[in-house]
Amino acid sequence: MARGLPWEAEQLPACELHGAPLSGEAVGALWAQAVRAGSFGGGLGLYCHIPFCASRCGYCHCFSDALKRPDELSDHLRLLLTEISLWGPTFARSRFTNAYIGGGTPTLLPPKGLALLLGAIRSAFRFTDDAQITVESTPRTADANRLAVLRAHDVRRLSLGVQSLDRAVLARADRQWQTFEMVERACLNARRAGFPIVNADLIAGLHGQSVASLIADAQAVARLGFDTIHVYYFEPNKGAYDGRGRLGAAWRRRRQAMLAAVGPALAPYGYRAIFGETIYALREGAENRYDFERYFRAGSILGLGWQAESHAFPGTNYRHLSRQSWQESLRAGRMPPVRSYRGGPDWEMREFLVFRLRQGVDYGVFRRLFGCRPQDAFPAAFRALRRAGRLRERTGFVQAVFGSQLEYLAVTLHFFPEESLLRALSMRPSVQTDGGRESPVRRGSRPEA
């Protein structure tokens, strides 16, 4: 979790689209320099990727394959444990504020495999006392034995990929195996295991879905008492999911109507919006800290596992060069090579503003991260937005004024150079998974499990 952004700007680059290869030694030096300087932006997080699912859902943009053989999973785990051990010394004096284990479906790992992975993470890396560790799961793999292992290793947030409860919608999404009773049982197992935070993911805009069916899904999940509900929007990539490619304008309007209907439907159950029309919570402090610190505080992320994305503040993103090079390097006990997308502080500032202007930007936070005020970094953009009445300003604070997702996109476009926008909109990046399915580059928020 690809993680489609919470508004229709998934094509916008956080940095240059075409990256350059970096050796494993160069990546190690990059992080060693950040450790010496203590420069992780708004925090230091860890992401571990398990790129396998029991079966692949038709809507999914995540980097995952249907598991063909049990040894695929055990082989991946063995290499991931090697990668963890290689990075441990670099971060021996650093403290991570969050960890996120995603996929794919991490809870495809048997209880013993989950214990090995979480034990290795705890042995190699230090965490703050209030660090949030999240593990993604599907309802069918959230059994009592696996969840007990997660809690024994202080996993504090479980994210269940529910996506939909409508049987007809699930059938069209190749997810007909899921039932409401399965979701209910998974939620009960999570409560009995004692997770402080349990999240449910839903998707708006799936084929066959209506405003009424999404509302019914959201209210059914709310009645189960999930701490947070994250509603992602569906955006098919070219040729995927019934071969329909990108959705037309009418479906986009209907999808937006679905998103807009969720908040009022959840309000009677005590949920309040904590991010636009996509994330709802029953209480303070239940948000996904991995996303919050990465995108709203410009935090750094060390990504582990094939196709995990890393972000080193300020403005360097990278992922592994290929599955083969990742495997071969780790079997030889070496850091794998990567492809980096270097944006630098300028792009880091742009991305920070795109994500933060919705809730508002504190000038003090921005200055601590980037050494200036946002209006000093982007004077032309601020002048244009003031003239258009799109900014609400008070002393030390600025917030975007908008009435729809499209208007918010129009606000954020002011912070990107025209040539980069044209390149991004005409050259949407993609990769080929081993199964030949095309997937967009994984950035932003994605359906979890």
Contacts in CASP RR format, 6 or more apart in sequence:
PFRMAT RR
TARGET T0000
AUTHOR 0000-0000-0000
METHOD contacts of the structure
MODEL  1
MARGLPWEAEQLPACELHGAPLSGEAVGALWAQAVRAGSFGGGLGLYCHI
PFCASRCGYCHCFSDALKRPDELSDHLRLLLTEISLWGPTFARSRFTNAY
IGGGTPTLLPPKGLALLLGAIRSAFRFTDDAQITVESTPRTADANRLAVL
RAHDVRRLSLGVQSLDRAVLARADRQWQTFEMVERACLNARRAGFPIVNA
DLIAGLHGQSVASLIADAQAVARLGFDTIHVYYFEPNKGAYDGRGRLGAA
WRRRRQAMLAAVGPALAPYGYRAIFGETIYALREGAENRYDFERYFRAGS
ILGLGWQAESHAFPGTNYRHLSRQSWQESLRAGRMPPVRSYRGGPDWEMR
EFLVFRLRQGVDYGVFRRLFGCRPQDAFPAAFRALRRAGRLRERTGFVQA
VFGSQLEYLAVTLHFFPEESLLRALSMRPSVQTDGGRESPVRRGSRPEA
1 61 0 8 1.000
1 62 0 8 1.000
1 102 0 8 1.000
1 103 0 8 1.000
1 136 0 8 1.000
1 442 0 8 1.000
1 445 0 8 1.000
1 446 0 8 1.000
1 447 0 8 1.000
1 448 0 8 1.000
2 10 0 8 1.000
2 61 0 8 1.000
2 62 0 8 1.000
2 63 0 8 1.000
2 237 0 8 1.000
2 439 0 8 1.000
2 440 0 8 1.000
2 441 0 8 1.000
2 442 0 8 1.000
2 443 0 8 1.000
2 444 0 8 1.000
2 446 0 8 1.000
3 61 0 8 1.000
3 442 0 8 1.000
3 443 0 8 1.000
3 444 0 8 1.000
3 445 0 8 1.000
3 446 0 8 1.000
3 447 0 8 1.000
4 10 0 8 1.000
4 61 0 8 1.000
4 232 0 8 1.000
4 233 0 8 1.000
4 235 0 8 1.000
4 443 0 8 1.000
4 444 0 8 1.000
4 445 0 8 1.000
4 446 0 8 1.000
5 12 0 8 1.000
5 443 0 8 1.000
5 444 0 8 1.000
5 445 0 8 1.000
6 232 0 8 1.000
6 233 0 8 1.000
6 275 0 8 1.000
6 276 0 8 1.000
6 277 0 8 1.000
6 278 0 8 1.000
6 279 0 8 1.000
6 445 0 8 1.000
7 405 0 8 1.000
7 408 0 8 1.000
7 409 0 8 1.000
8 233 0 8 1.000
8 235 0 8 1.000
8 252 0 8 1.000
8 405 0 8 1.000
8 406 0 8 1.000
8 409 0 8 1.000
9 354 0 8 1.000
9 409 0 8 1.000
9 412 0 8 1.000
10 235 0 8 1.000
10 440 0 8 1.000
10 443 0 8 1.000
10 444 0 8 1.000
11 424 0 8 1.000
11 425 0 8 1.000
11 428 0 8 1.000
12 354 0 8 1.000
12 412 0 8 1.000
12 413 0 8 1.000
12 416 0 8 1.000
12 421 0 8 1.000
12 424 0 8 1.000
13 347 0 8 1.000
13 416 0 8 1.000
13 420 0 8 1.000
13 423 0 8 1.000
13 424 0 8 1.000
14 315 0 8 1.000
14 317 0 8 1.000
14 341 0 8 1.000
14 343 0 8 1.000
14 347 0 8 1.000
14 350 0 8 1.000
14 351 0 8 1.000
14 443 0 8 1.000
15 315 0 8 1.000
15 316 0 8 1.000
15 317 0 8 1.000
15 341 0 8 1.000
15 342 0 8 1.000
15 343 0 8 1.000
15 344 0 8 1.000
15 347 0 8 1.000
16 341 0 8 1.000
16 342 0 8 1.000
16 343 0 8 1.000
16 347 0 8 1.000
16 420 0 8 1.000
17 341 0 8 1.000
17 423 0 8 1.000
17 424 0 8 1.000
17 427 0 8 1.000
17 429 0 8 1.000
18 341 0 8 1.000
19 339 0 8 1.000
19 340 0 8 1.000
19 341 0 8 1.000
19 342 0 8 1.000
20 339 0 8 1.000
20 340 0 8 1.000
20 342 0 8 1.000
21 321 0 8 1.000
21 337 0 8 1.000
21 338 0 8 1.000
21 339 0 8 1.000
21 340 0 8 1.000
22 30 0 8 1.000
22 318 0 8 1.000
22 337 0 8 1.000
22 338 0 8 1.000
22 339 0 8 1.000
22 340 0 8 1.000
23 335 0 8 1.000
23 337 0 8 1.000
24 329 0 8 1.000
24 334 0 8 1.000
24 335 0 8 1.000
24 336 0 8 1.000
24 337 0 8 1.000
24 338 0 8 1.000
25 335 0 8 1.000
27 318 0 8 1.000
27 335 0 8 1.000
27 337 0 8 1.000
27 338 0 8 1.000
27 340 0 8 1.000
28 90 0 8 1.000
28 335 0 8 1.000
30 312 0 8 1.000
30 316 0 8 1.000
31 87 0 8 1.000
31 90 0 8 1.000
31 91 0 8 1.000
31 302 0 8 1.000
31 312 0 8 1.000
32 90 0 8 1.000
34 40 0 8 1.000
34 300 0 8 1.000
34 312 0 8 1.000
34 313 0 8 1.000
35 90 0 8 1.000
35 91 0 8 1.000
35 93 0 8 1.000
35 94 0 8 1.000
38 94 0 8 1.000
39 313 0 8 1.000
39 314 0 8 1.000
40 94 0 8 1.000
40 299 0 8 1.000
40 300 0 8 1.000
40 313 0 8 1.000
41 297 0 8 1.000
41 298 0 8 1.000
41 299 0 8 1.000
41 300 0 8 1.000
41 313 0 8 1.000
41 314 0 8 1.000
41 369 0 8 1.000
42 293 0 8 1.000
42 297 0 8 1.000
42 298 0 8 1.000
42 299 0 8 1.000
42 300 0 8 1.000
42 313 0 8 1.000
42 369 0 8 1.000
43 97 0 8 1.000
43 293 0 8 1.000
43 297 0 8 1.000
43 299 0 8 1.000
43 300 0 8 1.000
44 91 0 8 1.000
44 94 0 8 1.000
44 95 0 8 1.000
44 96 0 8 1.000
44 97 0 8 1.000
44 299 0 8 1.000
44 300 0 8 1.000
44 301 0 8 1.000
44 302 0 8 1.000
45 96 0 8 1.000
45 97 0 8 1.000
45 98 0 8 1.000
45 99 0 8 1.000
45 100 0 8 1.000
45 290 0 8 1.000
45 293 0 8 1.000
45 294 0 8 1.000
45 299 0 8 1.000
45 300 0 8 1.000
45 301 0 8 1.000
45 302 0 8 1.000
46 96 0 8 1.000
46 98 0 8 1.000
46 99 0 8 1.000
46 100 0 8 1.000
46 121 0 8 1.000
46 125 0 8 1.000
46 301 0 8 1.000
46 302 0 8 1.000
46 303 0 8 1.000
46 304 0 8 1.000
47 99 0 8 1.000
47 100 0 8 1.000
47 101 0 8 1.000
47 102 0 8 1.000
47 290 0 8 1.000
47 301 0 8 1.000
47 302 0 8 1.000
47 303 0 8 1.000
47 304 0 8 1.000
47 308 0 8 1.000
47 309 0 8 1.000
47 310 0 8 1.000
48 80 0 8 1.000
48 84 0 8 1.000
48 99 0 8 1.000
48 100 0 8 1.000
48 101 0 8 1.000
48 102 0 8 1.000
48 106 0 8 1.000
48 117 0 8 1.000
48 121 0 8 1.000
48 303 0 8 1.000
48 304 0 8 1.000
48 305 0 8 1.000
48 308 0 8 1.000
49 63 0 8 1.000
49 102 0 8 1.000
49 103 0 8 1.000
49 104 0 8 1.000
49 303 0 8 1.000
49 304 0 8 1.000
49 305 0 8 1.000
49 306 0 8 1.000
49 307 0 8 1.000
49 308 0 8 1.000
50 73 0 8 1.000
50 76 0 8 1.000
50 80 0 8 1.000
50 101 0 8 1.000
50 102 0 8 1.000
50 103 0 8 1.000
50 104 0 8 1.000
50 105 0 8 1.000
50 106 0 8 1.000
50 108 0 8 1.000
50 109 0 8 1.000
51 63 0 8 1.000
51 64 0 8 1.000
51 65 0 8 1.000
51 76 0 8 1.000
51 103 0 8 1.000
51 104 0 8 1.000
51 305 0 8 1.000
51 306 0 8 1.000
51 307 0 8 1.000
52 64 0 8 1.000
52 65 0 8 1.000
52 66 0 8 1.000
52 67 0 8 1.000
52 72 0 8 1.000
52 73 0 8 1.000
52 76 0 8 1.000
52 103 0 8 1.000
52 104 0 8 1.000
52 105 0 8 1.000
52 108 0 8 1.000
53 60 0 8 1.000
53 64 0 8 1.000
53 65 0 8 1.000
53 66 0 8 1.000
53 67 0 8 1.000
53 103 0 8 1.000
53 104 0 8 1.000
53 105 0 8 1.000
53 108 0 8 1.000
53 138 0 8 1.000
54 66 0 8 1.000
54 67 0 8 1.000
54 105 0 8 1.000
54 108 0 8 1.000
54 138 0 8 1.000
54 140 0 8 1.000
54 141 0 8 1.000
55 66 0 8 1.000
55 174 0 8 1.000
55 177 0 8 1.000
56 64 0 8 1.000
56 65 0 8 1.000
56 66 0 8 1.000
56 174 0 8 1.000
56 437 0 8 1.000
57 163 0 8 1.000
57 173 0 8 1.000
57 174 0 8 1.000
57 175 0 8 1.000
58 173 0 8 1.000
58 174 0 8 1.000
58 175 0 8 1.000
58 240 0 8 1.000
58 241 0 8 1.000
59 163 0 8 1.000
59 173 0 8 1.000
59 203 0 8 1.000
59 206 0 8 1.000
59 234 0 8 1.000
59 236 0 8 1.000
59 240 0 8 1.000
59 241 0 8 1.000
59 447 0 8 1.000
60 447 0 8 1.000
61 235 0 8 1.000
61 237 0 8 1.000
61 439 0 8 1.000
61 440 0 8 1.000
61 442 0 8 1.000
61 446 0 8 1.000
61 447 0 8 1.000
62 103 0 8 1.000
62 104 0 8 1.000
62 439 0 8 1.000
62 442 0 8 1.000
62 446 0 8 1.000
62 447 0 8 1.000
63 103 0 8 1.000
63 104 0 8 1.000
63 306 0 8 1.000
63 307 0 8 1.000
63 431 0 8 1.000
63 433 0 8 1.000
63 439 0 8 1.000
63 442 0 8 1.000
64 103 0 8 1.000
64 104 0 8 1.000
64 105 0 8 1.000
64 433 0 8 1.000
65 433 0 8 1.000
65 434 0 8 1.000
65 435 0 8 1.000
67 73 0 8 1.000
67 108 0 8 1.000
73 108 0 8 1.000
73 109 0 8 1.000
76 305 0 8 1.000
76 306 0 8 1.000
77 109 0 8 1.000
77 113 0 8 1.000
77 116 0 8 1.000
77 117 0 8 1.000
79 305 0 8 1.000
79 326 0 8 1.000
79 327 0 8 1.000
79 330 0 8 1.000
79 331 0 8 1.000
80 117 0 8 1.000
80 304 0 8 1.000
80 305 0 8 1.000
81 116 0 8 1.000
81 117 0 8 1.000
81 120 0 8 1.000
82 330 0 8 1.000
82 331 0 8 1.000
82 333 0 8 1.000
83 304 0 8 1.000
83 305 0 8 1.000
83 330 0 8 1.000
83 336 0 8 1.000
84 120 0 8 1.000
84 121 0 8 1.000
84 124 0 8 1.000
84 125 0 8 1.000
84 304 0 8 1.000
85 120 0 8 1.000
85 124 0 8 1.000
86 330 0 8 1.000
86 333 0 8 1.000
86 334 0 8 1.000
86 335 0 8 1.000
87 124 0 8 1.000
87 125 0 8 1.000
87 302 0 8 1.000
87 304 0 8 1.000
88 124 0 8 1.000
88 125 0 8 1.000
91 124 0 8 1.000
91 125 0 8 1.000
91 126 0 8 1.000
91 302 0 8 1.000
92 126 0 8 1.000
94 125 0 8 1.000
94 126 0 8 1.000
95 126 0 8 1.000
95 127 0 8 1.000
95 128 0 8 1.000
95 131 0 8 1.000
96 125 0 8 1.000
96 126 0 8 1.000
96 127 0 8 1.000
96 128 0 8 1.000
96 131 0 8 1.000
97 127 0 8 1.000
97 128 0 8 1.000
97 130 0 8 1.000
97 131 0 8 1.000
97 132 0 8 1.000
97 289 0 8 1.000
97 293 0 8 1.000
98 131 0 8 1.000
98 132 0 8 1.000
98 133 0 8 1.000
98 134 0 8 1.000
98 289 0 8 1.000
98 290 0 8 1.000
98 293 0 8 1.000
99 121 0 8 1.000
99 125 0 8 1.000
99 127 0 8 1.000
99 131 0 8 1.000
99 132 0 8 1.000
99 133 0 8 1.000
99 134 0 8 1.000
99 290 0 8 1.000
100 133 0 8 1.000
100 134 0 8 1.000
100 288 0 8 1.000
100 290 0 8 1.000
101 117 0 8 1.000
101 133 0 8 1.000
101 134 0 8 1.000
101 135 0 8 1.000
101 136 0 8 1.000
102 134 0 8 1.000
102 135 0 8 1.000
102 136 0 8 1.000
102 448 0 8 1.000
102 449 0 8 1.000
103 136 0 8 1.000
103 449 0 8 1.000
104 136 0 8 1.000
104 449 0 8 1.000
105 136 0 8 1.000
105 137 0 8 1.000
105 138 0 8 1.000
105 141 0 8 1.000
105 449 0 8 1.000
106 114 0 8 1.000
106 117 0 8 1.000
106 135 0 8 1.000
106 136 0 8 1.000
106 137 0 8 1.000
106 449 0 8 1.000
107 114 0 8 1.000
107 135 0 8 1.000
107 136 0 8 1.000
107 137 0 8 1.000
107 138 0 8 1.000
107 141 0 8 1.000
107 142 0 8 1.000
107 146 0 8 1.000
107 449 0 8 1.000
108 141 0 8 1.000
109 117 0 8 1.000
109 146 0 8 1.000
110 146 0 8 1.000
111 145 0 8 1.000
111 146 0 8 1.000
111 148 0 8 1.000
111 149 0 8 1.000
114 146 0 8 1.000
114 149 0 8 1.000
114 150 0 8 1.000
114 153 0 8 1.000
115 149 0 8 1.000
115 152 0 8 1.000
115 153 0 8 1.000
118 133 0 8 1.000
118 149 0 8 1.000
118 150 0 8 1.000
118 153 0 8 1.000
118 155 0 8 1.000
119 153 0 8 1.000
122 153 0 8 1.000
122 154 0 8 1.000
127 133 0 8 1.000
132 156 0 8 1.000
132 157 0 8 1.000
132 197 0 8 1.000
132 288 0 8 1.000
132 289 0 8 1.000
132 290 0 8 1.000
133 153 0 8 1.000
133 154 0 8 1.000
133 155 0 8 1.000
133 156 0 8 1.000
133 157 0 8 1.000
134 155 0 8 1.000
134 156 0 8 1.000
134 157 0 8 1.000
134 158 0 8 1.000
134 159 0 8 1.000
134 288 0 8 1.000
134 289 0 8 1.000
134 290 0 8 1.000
135 150 0 8 1.000
135 155 0 8 1.000
135 157 0 8 1.000
135 158 0 8 1.000
135 159 0 8 1.000
136 159 0 8 1.000
136 161 0 8 1.000
136 448 0 8 1.000
136 449 0 8 1.000
137 146 0 8 1.000
137 158 0 8 1.000
137 159 0 8 1.000
137 160 0 8 1.000
137 161 0 8 1.000
137 186 0 8 1.000
137 449 0 8 1.000
138 160 0 8 1.000
138 161 0 8 1.000
138 178 0 8 1.000
138 449 0 8 1.000
139 160 0 8 1.000
139 161 0 8 1.000
139 162 0 8 1.000
139 178 0 8 1.000
139 182 0 8 1.000
139 183 0 8 1.000
139 185 0 8 1.000
139 186 0 8 1.000
140 177 0 8 1.000
140 178 0 8 1.000
140 182 0 8 1.000
140 186 0 8 1.000
142 158 0 8 1.000
142 160 0 8 1.000
142 186 0 8 1.000
142 189 0 8 1.000
142 190 0 8 1.000
143 189 0 8 1.000
144 189 0 8 1.000
144 192 0 8 1.000
144 193 0 8 1.000
147 158 0 8 1.000
147 189 0 8 1.000
147 190 0 8 1.000
147 193 0 8 1.000
147 195 0 8 1.000
148 193 0 8 1.000
150 158 0 8 1.000
150 193 0 8 1.000
150 195 0 8 1.000
151 193 0 8 1.000
151 194 0 8 1.000
151 195 0 8 1.000
155 195 0 8 1.000
156 195 0 8 1.000
156 196 0 8 1.000
156 197 0 8 1.000
157 195 0 8 1.000
157 196 0 8 1.000
157 197 0 8 1.000
157 198 0 8 1.000
157 199 0 8 1.000
157 288 0 8 1.000
157 289 0 8 1.000
158 190 0 8 1.000
158 195 0 8 1.000
158 197 0 8 1.000
158 198 0 8 1.000
158 199 0 8 1.000
159 198 0 8 1.000
159 199 0 8 1.000
159 200 0 8 1.000
159 201 0 8 1.000
159 230 0 8 1.000
159 288 0 8 1.000
159 448 0 8 1.000
159 449 0 8 1.000
160 183 0 8 1.000
160 186 0 8 1.000
160 187 0 8 1.000
160 190 0 8 1.000
160 198 0 8 1.000
160 199 0 8 1.000
160 200 0 8 1.000
160 201 0 8 1.000
160 226 0 8 1.000
160 448 0 8 1.000
160 449 0 8 1.000
161 200 0 8 1.000
161 201 0 8 1.000
161 447 0 8 1.000
161 448 0 8 1.000
161 449 0 8 1.000
162 178 0 8 1.000
162 183 0 8 1.000
162 200 0 8 1.000
162 201 0 8 1.000
162 202 0 8 1.000
162 217 0 8 1.000
162 221 0 8 1.000
163 170 0 8 1.000
163 173 0 8 1.000
163 175 0 8 1.000
163 178 0 8 1.000
163 201 0 8 1.000
163 202 0 8 1.000
163 203 0 8 1.000
163 206 0 8 1.000
163 447 0 8 1.000
164 170 0 8 1.000
164 173 0 8 1.000
164 175 0 8 1.000
164 202 0 8 1.000
164 203 0 8 1.000
164 206 0 8 1.000
164 209 0 8 1.000
164 213 0 8 1.000
164 214 0 8 1.000
164 217 0 8 1.000
165 180 0 8 1.000
165 183 0 8 1.000
165 216 0 8 1.000
165 217 0 8 1.000
165 220 0 8 1.000
165 221 0 8 1.000
166 208 0 8 1.000
166 209 0 8 1.000
166 213 0 8 1.000
166 216 0 8 1.000
166 217 0 8 1.000
167 176 0 8 1.000
168 208 0 8 1.000
169 206 0 8 1.000
169 207 0 8 1.000
169 208 0 8 1.000
169 209 0 8 1.000
169 213 0 8 1.000
170 176 0 8 1.000
170 178 0 8 1.000
172 206 0 8 1.000
172 207 0 8 1.000
172 208 0 8 1.000
172 242 0 8 1.000
173 206 0 8 1.000
173 207 0 8 1.000
173 241 0 8 1.000
180 220 0 8 1.000
183 200 0 8 1.000
183 221 0 8 1.000
183 224 0 8 1.000
184 224 0 8 1.000
187 198 0 8 1.000
187 200 0 8 1.000
187 224 0 8 1.000
187 225 0 8 1.000
187 226 0 8 1.000
190 198 0 8 1.000
191 198 0 8 1.000
196 227 0 8 1.000
197 227 0 8 1.000
197 228 0 8 1.000
197 286 0 8 1.000
198 226 0 8 1.000
198 227 0 8 1.000
198 228 0 8 1.000
199 226 0 8 1.000
199 227 0 8 1.000
199 228 0 8 1.000
199 229 0 8 1.000
199 230 0 8 1.000
199 286 0 8 1.000
199 288 0 8 1.000
199 448 0 8 1.000
200 221 0 8 1.000
200 224 0 8 1.000
200 226 0 8 1.000
200 228 0 8 1.000
200 229 0 8 1.000
200 230 0 8 1.000
201 230 0 8 1.000
201 231 0 8 1.000
201 232 0 8 1.000
201 447 0 8 1.000
201 448 0 8 1.000
201 449 0 8 1.000
202 214 0 8 1.000
202 217 0 8 1.000
202 218 0 8 1.000
202 221 0 8 1.000
202 229 0 8 1.000
202 230 0 8 1.000
202 231 0 8 1.000
202 232 0 8 1.000
202 262 0 8 1.000
203 231 0 8 1.000
203 232 0 8 1.000
203 233 0 8 1.000
203 234 0 8 1.000
203 447 0 8 1.000
204 214 0 8 1.000
204 231 0 8 1.000
204 232 0 8 1.000
204 233 0 8 1.000
204 234 0 8 1.000
204 255 0 8 1.000
204 258 0 8 1.000
204 259 0 8 1.000
204 262 0 8 1.000
205 214 0 8 1.000
205 233 0 8 1.000
205 234 0 8 1.000
205 251 0 8 1.000
205 254 0 8 1.000
205 255 0 8 1.000
205 258 0 8 1.000
206 234 0 8 1.000
207 241 0 8 1.000
207 242 0 8 1.000
207 244 0 8 1.000
209 258 0 8 1.000
210 258 0 8 1.000
211 254 0 8 1.000
211 257 0 8 1.000
211 258 0 8 1.000
211 261 0 8 1.000
214 231 0 8 1.000
214 258 0 8 1.000
214 261 0 8 1.000
214 262 0 8 1.000
215 261 0 8 1.000
215 262 0 8 1.000
215 265 0 8 1.000
218 229 0 8 1.000
218 231 0 8 1.000
218 262 0 8 1.000
218 263 0 8 1.000
218 265 0 8 1.000
218 266 0 8 1.000
219 265 0 8 1.000
219 266 0 8 1.000
219 269 0 8 1.000
221 229 0 8 1.000
222 229 0 8 1.000
222 266 0 8 1.000
222 269 0 8 1.000
222 271 0 8 1.000
223 269 0 8 1.000
225 269 0 8 1.000
225 282 0 8 1.000
226 282 0 8 1.000
227 281 0 8 1.000
227 282 0 8 1.000
227 283 0 8 1.000
227 286 0 8 1.000
228 274 0 8 1.000
228 279 0 8 1.000
228 280 0 8 1.000
228 281 0 8 1.000
228 282 0 8 1.000
228 286 0 8 1.000
228 287 0 8 1.000
228 288 0 8 1.000
229 266 0 8 1.000
229 271 0 8 1.000
229 279 0 8 1.000
229 280 0 8 1.000
229 281 0 8 1.000
230 278 0 8 1.000
230 279 0 8 1.000
230 280 0 8 1.000
230 288 0 8 1.000
230 445 0 8 1.000
230 448 0 8 1.000
231 259 0 8 1.000
231 262 0 8 1.000
231 277 0 8 1.000
231 278 0 8 1.000
231 279 0 8 1.000
231 280 0 8 1.000
232 278 0 8 1.000
232 445 0 8 1.000
232 446 0 8 1.000
232 447 0 8 1.000
233 255 0 8 1.000
233 259 0 8 1.000
233 278 0 8 1.000
234 247 0 8 1.000
234 255 0 8 1.000
235 246 0 8 1.000
235 247 0 8 1.000
236 243 0 8 1.000
236 244 0 8 1.000
236 245 0 8 1.000
236 246 0 8 1.000
236 247 0 8 1.000
237 245 0 8 1.000
237 430 0 8 1.000
237 438 0 8 1.000
237 439 0 8 1.000
237 440 0 8 1.000
238 245 0 8 1.000
238 246 0 8 1.000
238 430 0 8 1.000
238 438 0 8 1.000
239 245 0 8 1.000
239 438 0 8 1.000
240 437 0 8 1.000
240 438 0 8 1.000
247 255 0 8 1.000
256 404 0 8 1.000
256 405 0 8 1.000
259 277 0 8 1.000
259 278 0 8 1.000
259 405 0 8 1.000
260 277 0 8 1.000
262 277 0 8 1.000
262 280 0 8 1.000
263 271 0 8 1.000
263 273 0 8 1.000
263 277 0 8 1.000
263 280 0 8 1.000
266 280 0 8 1.000
270 282 0 8 1.000
271 280 0 8 1.000
271 281 0 8 1.000
271 282 0 8 1.000
272 280 0 8 1.000
272 281 0 8 1.000
273 279 0 8 1.000
273 280 0 8 1.000
274 280 0 8 1.000
274 281 0 8 1.000
274 287 0 8 1.000
275 287 0 8 1.000
275 358 0 8 1.000
275 359 0 8 1.000
276 358 0 8 1.000
277 405 0 8 1.000
278 445 0 8 1.000
279 287 0 8 1.000
279 288 0 8 1.000
281 287 0 8 1.000
290 301 0 8 1.000
291 444 0 8 1.000
291 445 0 8 1.000
293 299 0 8 1.000
294 301 0 8 1.000
294 311 0 8 1.000
295 351 0 8 1.000
295 355 0 8 1.000
295 444 0 8 1.000
296 352 0 8 1.000
296 355 0 8 1.000
296 356 0 8 1.000
296 359 0 8 1.000
297 365 0 8 1.000
297 369 0 8 1.000
298 313 0 8 1.000
298 314 0 8 1.000
298 348 0 8 1.000
298 351 0 8 1.000
298 352 0 8 1.000
298 369 0 8 1.000
299 311 0 8 1.000
299 313 0 8 1.000
300 311 0 8 1.000
300 312 0 8 1.000
300 313 0 8 1.000
301 309 0 8 1.000
301 310 0 8 1.000
301 311 0 8 1.000
302 310 0 8 1.000
303 309 0 8 1.000
303 310 0 8 1.000
305 320 0 8 1.000
305 326 0 8 1.000
306 320 0 8 1.000
306 323 0 8 1.000
306 326 0 8 1.000
306 327 0 8 1.000
307 319 0 8 1.000
307 320 0 8 1.000
307 323 0 8 1.000
307 442 0 8 1.000
308 319 0 8 1.000
308 320 0 8 1.000
309 317 0 8 1.000
309 318 0 8 1.000
309 319 0 8 1.000
309 442 0 8 1.000
309 443 0 8 1.000
310 317 0 8 1.000
310 318 0 8 1.000
310 319 0 8 1.000
310 338 0 8 1.000
311 317 0 8 1.000
312 318 0 8 1.000
313 348 0 8 1.000
314 344 0 8 1.000
314 345 0 8 1.000
314 348 0 8 1.000
314 369 0 8 1.000
314 370 0 8 1.000
315 342 0 8 1.000
315 343 0 8 1.000
315 344 0 8 1.000
315 345 0 8 1.000
315 347 0 8 1.000
315 348 0 8 1.000
316 340 0 8 1.000
316 341 0 8 1.000
316 342 0 8 1.000
316 343 0 8 1.000
316 344 0 8 1.000
317 340 0 8 1.000
317 341 0 8 1.000
317 342 0 8 1.000
317 343 0 8 1.000
318 338 0 8 1.000
318 339 0 8 1.000
318 340 0 8 1.000
318 341 0 8 1.000
319 338 0 8 1.000
319 339 0 8 1.000
320 326 0 8 1.000
320 336 0 8 1.000
320 337 0 8 1.000
320 338 0 8 1.000
320 339 0 8 1.000
321 336 0 8 1.000
321 337 0 8 1.000
321 338 0 8 1.000
321 339 0 8 1.000
323 434 0 8 1.000
325 336 0 8 1.000
325 337 0 8 1.000
326 336 0 8 1.000
329 335 0 8 1.000
329 336 0 8 1.000
329 337 0 8 1.000
330 336 0 8 1.000
345 370 0 8 1.000
348 369 0 8 1.000
348 370 0 8 1.000
349 366 0 8 1.000
349 370 0 8 1.000
349 374 0 8 1.000
349 377 0 8 1.000
349 378 0 8 1.000
350 415 0 8 1.000
350 416 0 8 1.000
352 361 0 8 1.000
352 366 0 8 1.000
352 369 0 8 1.000
352 370 0 8 1.000
353 361 0 8 1.000
353 374 0 8 1.000
353 378 0 8 1.000
353 412 0 8 1.000
353 415 0 8 1.000
354 412 0 8 1.000
354 415 0 8 1.000
357 398 0 8 1.000
357 399 0 8 1.000
357 400 0 8 1.000
357 408 0 8 1.000
357 411 0 8 1.000
357 412 0 8 1.000
358 399 0 8 1.000
358 400 0 8 1.000
358 408 0 8 1.000
359 399 0 8 1.000
360 397 0 8 1.000
360 398 0 8 1.000
360 399 0 8 1.000
360 400 0 8 1.000
361 374 0 8 1.000
361 397 0 8 1.000
361 398 0 8 1.000
361 399 0 8 1.000
362 396 0 8 1.000
362 397 0 8 1.000
363 373 0 8 1.000
363 374 0 8 1.000
363 396 0 8 1.000
363 397 0 8 1.000
363 398 0 8 1.000
364 396 0 8 1.000
366 372 0 8 1.000
366 373 0 8 1.000
366 374 0 8 1.000
367 373 0 8 1.000
370 377 0 8 1.000
374 382 0 8 1.000
374 398 0 8 1.000
375 382 0 8 1.000
375 398 0 8 1.000
378 414 0 8 1.000
378 415 0 8 1.000
380 414 0 8 1.000
381 414 0 8 1.000
381 415 0 8 1.000
382 391 0 8 1.000
384 414 0 8 1.000
385 391 0 8 1.000
385 400 0 8 1.000
385 411 0 8 1.000
385 414 0 8 1.000
386 393 0 8 1.000
389 401 0 8 1.000
390 400 0 8 1.000
390 401 0 8 1.000
390 402 0 8 1.000
390 407 0 8 1.000
390 410 0 8 1.000
390 411 0 8 1.000
391 398 0 8 1.000
391 399 0 8 1.000
391 400 0 8 1.000
391 401 0 8 1.000
392 398 0 8 1.000
392 399 0 8 1.000
392 400 0 8 1.000
392 401 0 8 1.000
393 399 0 8 1.000
400 408 0 8 1.000
400 411 0 8 1.000
402 408 0 8 1.000
402 410 0 8 1.000
402 411 0 8 1.000
413 421 0 8 1.000
416 424 0 8 1.000
428 440 0 8 1.000
429 440 0 8 1.000
429 441 0 8 1.000
430 438 0 8 1.000
430 439 0 8 1.000
430 440 0 8 1.000
430 441 0 8 1.000
431 438 0 8 1.000
431 439 0 8 1.000
431 440 0 8 1.000
431 441 0 8 1.000
432 438 0 8 1.000
432 439 0 8 1.000
433 439 0 8 1.000
END
